[in-house]
Amino acid sequence: MFLRVDDRESFRPVRAGLAMLIALRGLYPGRHQWRASSFDRLAGTDSIRTHIDAGTPLATIEATWSEGLAQFDALRRAVAIYE
């Protein structure tokens, strides 16, 4: 099994990964155990894992980081050397 990306400009890898996690948890309830500390370290927070466990929709999870992402993007643009 593989994932084929046809449009690299519109592909959002984090969104795709979260969608896969949510789908797998729905397909196989009770068969997944988190390595919570490892996942949380990679995600930078425990909120993504807790949202997935709570059944929060993907769009709602994404909305929780949109403000921080906008702030980061503004800072990044201010110091970016390249477009």
C-alpha positions as CSV (number, residue, x, y, z in Angstrom):
1,M,0.0,0.0,0.0
2,F,1.3,3.5,-0.8
3,L,0.1,7.1,-0.9
4,R,0.3,8.8,-4.3
5,V,0.5,12.6,-4.2
6,D,-0.6,14.2,-7.5
7,D,-0.5,17.8,-6.4
8,R,2.5,18.6,-4.2
9,E,1.4,22.2,-3.8
10,S,-1.9,21.4,-2.2
11,F,-0.8,18.3,-0.2
12,R,-0.7,18.7,3.5
13,P,1.4,15.9,5.0
14,V,0.5,16.6,8.6
15,R,-3.2,16.7,7.8
16,A,-2.9,13.4,5.8
17,G,-1.1,11.7,8.6
18,L,-3.7,12.8,11.1
19,A,-6.5,11.7,8.8
20,M,-4.9,8.2,8.5
21,L,-4.5,7.9,12.3
22,I,-8.2,8.9,12.8
23,A,-9.3,6.5,10.1
24,L,-7.3,3.6,11.5
25,R,-8.6,4.2,15.0
26,G,-12.1,4.1,13.6
27,L,-11.5,1.0,11.6
28,Y,-9.8,-0.9,14.5
29,P,-11.3,0.4,17.8
30,G,-9.5,-0.8,20.9
31,R,-6.6,-2.3,18.9
32,H,-4.3,0.7,19.1
33,Q,-2.1,1.7,22.0
34,W,-0.3,4.9,21.9
35,R,3.3,5.3,22.9
36,A,2.1,8.5,24.4
37,S,5.4,10.1,25.4
38,S,6.9,9.4,22.0
39,F,3.9,10.7,20.0
40,D,3.5,13.7,22.3
41,R,7.2,14.6,21.9
42,L,6.9,14.4,18.1
43,A,3.7,16.4,18.0
44,G,5.0,18.9,20.5
45,T,1.9,18.5,22.7
46,D,-0.5,16.0,24.1
47,S,-3.5,17.8,22.7
48,I,-3.5,16.1,19.3
49,R,-3.5,12.6,20.9
50,T,-6.2,13.5,23.3
51,H,-8.3,15.0,20.6
52,I,-8.0,11.9,18.5
53,D,-8.9,9.7,21.5
54,A,-11.9,11.9,22.1
55,G,-13.1,11.5,18.5
56,T,-12.6,15.1,17.6
57,P,-13.1,15.8,13.9
58,L,-10.0,16.5,11.9
59,A,-11.1,20.0,11.0
60,T,-11.6,20.9,14.6
61,I,-8.1,19.6,15.5
62,E,-6.6,21.7,12.8
63,A,-8.5,24.7,14.0
64,T,-6.8,24.4,17.4
65,W,-3.4,25.2,15.9
66,S,-4.5,27.8,13.2
67,E,-3.8,30.9,15.4
68,G,-0.3,29.6,16.3
69,L,0.4,28.7,12.7
70,A,-0.6,32.1,11.5
71,Q,1.8,33.7,14.1
72,F,4.6,31.4,13.1
73,D,4.1,32.1,9.4
74,A,4.2,35.9,10.0
75,L,7.5,35.5,11.9
76,R,8.9,33.2,9.3
77,R,8.0,35.6,6.4
78,A,9.8,38.4,8.3
79,V,13.1,36.6,8.4
80,A,12.9,34.3,5.3
81,I,15.7,34.6,2.8
82,Y,13.9,32.8,0.1
83,E,10.2,32.7,-1.0
